[in-house]
Amino acid sequence: MNLTESYLKITKSPWVLSRKSGLFYRRRIFLDNVVEILSINRDAITHDEIQICFKCSDNREFLISEFDRNFKEVVDALKLTFPGIENWNKVSVGAPLEHRMLTLWSK
C-alpha cells in the first residue's frame, strides 16, 4: 500500500463508507444518515479534481475524491440506493478555473 494514497471501502453491516489515508487516518460515515449528495469540481491551475460530498443528518460532511482508490467501485455500489450518483462527472462542464457544485441526490 502506498502511504500517501487514499482508498475507499464500503461495509454492509453496518452500512458504512470509510476513507483511509496512510496508516492511521480514517474517516467514516453511516450511509443511512446521508440526506444529500453533491458533486464538487475544484478546478485549479495545477489540476482538476472532482469530489463527492455526502451531507449527513447530523450536519457532518464527508468528501471522497475521484483520485481515491476504489472510487468507481464505490459509485457503482451506491447507485441503486442513491440514484443520480453515477452522474458525478457532469459537474465538470463549465468555464475553466470555476468552482462548481451539482446536487446528485437528495432525501
C-alpha positions, 0 to 999 in steps of 0.5 A: 500500500502506498502511504500517501494514497487514499482508498475507499471501502464500503461495509454492509453491516453496518452500512458504512463508507470509510476513507483511509489515508496512510496508516492511521487516518480514517474517516467514516460515515453511516450511509443511512444518515446521508440526506444529500449528495453533491458533486464538487469540481475544484478546478485549479491551475495545477489540476482538476479534481472532482469530489463527492460530498455526502451531507449527513443528518447530523450536519457532518460532511464527508468528501471522497475524491475521484483520485481515491482508490476504489472510487468507481467501485464505490459509485457503482455500489451506491447507485441503486440506493442513491440514484443520480450518483453515477452522474458525478462527472457532469459537474465538470462542464463549465468555464475553466478555473470555476468552482462548481457544485451539482446536487446528485441526490437528495432525501 
